[in-house]
């Protein structure tokens, strides 16, 4: 599956440079962090789009807007014709009513993240028509079983999901990649944390080339066992 690369919340010029680097490395999808200040967020997104005009933009507001602010800024992005693929967690996680109001007011797909910890959460959001997409993370659901339950709730409702992650090591990212490739409701991934580590042992499990994540093969998760450490010799 094609993976995205995160452009962290920084000054517009710095974010533009990070976007150029990501595209040069083969990424076609950028996850752009925004939040709190509408005017600055517009500058940030404009800078990234100018630096990487061919990239698909997924916005992550980190719960930084009120519902009214979210409608204002997303509507502005729509009017400006900016290539926004989706907006993730625009309002506070507990504000299901506000999230539903934003979803109804804009045409850009809205994704719930922090509000989705279990299948019960997914059902509540779906029944409230509070979002268009769900973000599943193994660290939130407690592992693959809970993640599958959320994905099944989404599948029955006809809603697509993203398989995302916290700042996690290669082991859990590989497990997430297996689930993402196996479940039909999961059509997007946000599994870039290994790229942010100085080193990411163990080897194997997944391979990422030019923004595409694939499984490496092998038994189980396909990870290579580290050689045993030699103990200290006694005197």
N, C-alpha and C positions, 0 to 999 in steps of 0.2 A: 504494500500500500504506500501511497505517497505521503510522506511525513511533512510536518511544518517545522519552521524554526522560529523561536521566540525572539522578538525584538523588545528588550526590556525598557521600562519606563525611565527615560533620561531626557536630556535636552534634545530638541529637534535635530540639530546637526549631528549629534552623536548617534541618534536613532537612524538617521539617514545613512550614516557610514556603516552601521551594523547591518542594515538592509542590503546595502551594496555587497558587503562581504558574503551574506547568506546566499544571494542570487548568484554570485560568482562561484560559490561552492556547489551550485546545482539545485538549490531550493526554489520551488515555484510557488510555495505557500508560506506566508509570513503571519505569525501570531503576534499582533502588535498590542503592547500593553498601554492602556490609557487610564484616566481616572481623576476625578475631583474638580478639575478646572476646565470648563468647556472651551474657552479661548485657546488655552495651551494645548488641549487635546486636538483641536482643529489644526494648529500649527504642526504638531507632532505627526499627525496622519498625512497632512499635505507634504511634509518633508520626506516621509517614507515613500509615498506614492511617486514623488518626483525622482527620488533616487532609484526606485525599483518599479517602473511603470508597468512591467509585464507580470508582476507577482500578484497572486490572489491574496487578499487581505482579510484575515480573521481578527476581529477586535476583541480585546479582553479588558473590560472596564474595572475589574476587581471590586465590584459593588460600590463604585465611586460616585454614582449619580443618583439623584432622586428620580422618581418616575417622570416628573415634568421635564427635568434636565435631559433625561434619556431620550424622550420623545423629541425634544428640541434639537439635540445634537445629531441624532440618527436621521431625522427628517432633513437636516441640513446636509448631511453626507449624501443622502439620496438626491437632493436637488442639485448638488455639485457634481453628480455623476461619478463619485469615487467608487472604485471597485471593491466594495465591502461585501464579503461572502456571508458573514454572520457576525452577530454581536453576542459575546458571552458575558454572563453575570452583570448586567448593567445596573441593577439595583440591589439593595440589601437582601441577603439570602432568605430572611424570614418574611419578606414582604411579597407574599404570593399574589395578593390583590394588585399591588403596584406592578409586578412583573407581567401579570395578565393585561393590565392597561397598556403597557408599552408594546406588548406583542400585538394587541389589537390595533394599535395606532400607526404602526410602521409596516413597510413591506419587506424589510431586511429580516431574515430569520433570526429569532432570539433563542439563545441557548441557556438552559439552567445548569448550574454547576454545584455550588455549595449547598443548594437546596435539595440535592439528590444524594442521599446516603443509603437508601434502601428502596426496595420495591414499593413499600407503602408511600414513601416520598414521591416516587415516580407516578403512582396512581393518583395522588392528591394533585400534582401539577397537571397531569393529563386531564383529569375531571374538571379542573378549573380553567382549562385552556390557557394556561399561564405561559406556555413556551412552545416553540416549534421543534426544538432539538434538546437532547439530554446529553450531558457529559458524565461518563462513567469512569470512576477511578478505583482500582483495586484497593488502594489505601483507605478509601471512604467506605466501600462496601464490605470490607473485611476479608477480601479474597475473591477467587473466581466464582464460587457458588452464589454469593450475593450479587456480583456483577452480572451473572447470567440471568438472575431473577429480574434485575432492572431492565436488561436488554429484552427479555421476553415480554415484559409489560409494554415496552416501547414498540416491539414488533406487532403485538396485538392491536395497538392503537394506530399503527401506520406511521410511527415517528422514527426518524433516523437518530443515531447516536454517534458520539465521538468517544473513543477510548483515550482518555488522558492519563496524566500521572502527576504526582508530586515530584520533588527533587529526589528521585529514587535511583538505586543502583541497577546495574545491568540485569541482575537476576529477576527482579520484579518487572522491569521493562520488557524482558523477554516473555515472561508469563502473560503480560498484557498484550503483546503482539500476537501470541498464539490465539488468544480469545478474540482479538479484533479480526483476525483472518478467518476465524471459524464461524462467527455469528453473523447472520444476514442483516440484522438491524444496525450493526456497527459499520458505518460507511466512511468514517473519518478517523484519523489518529492524530494525537498530539503527544508524541513519545520521543522528544528530543533531549531529556535529561542527560543521557550518557555523553552527549557532546559538550556538556558543561563541566564535566569532571576532568581533573588533570590526568587521571588514569581511571580506567573502568574495568577492573577485573571482575569476574573471571572472563577469559576469552570465550568466543563462540556465542551461540544463542541467536544473535541477530547480526545482520550486516546492513549498513546504510551506505548507499552510493548515489550521489547526485540527487539527494532528497527522497530516494525511494528506500523503504525499509522492507527487508525480506528475512525470512527465517534461514538460519545457517544449516539446518539439517542436523542429523545425529539423533541418538536416543534421548528420550525425555525432552527437556528444554534445549538440548543441544549444547549445553555449556561444558567447557573443559574443566576438569577437576584440577585444582592447584596442587603442585607437588607438596608432599608432607614436609613440614619444617623439621630440621634436625635439632634435637635437644642439645643442651649444653653438656659437654663431657664432664664427668666427675673428676675430682683431683686424684 
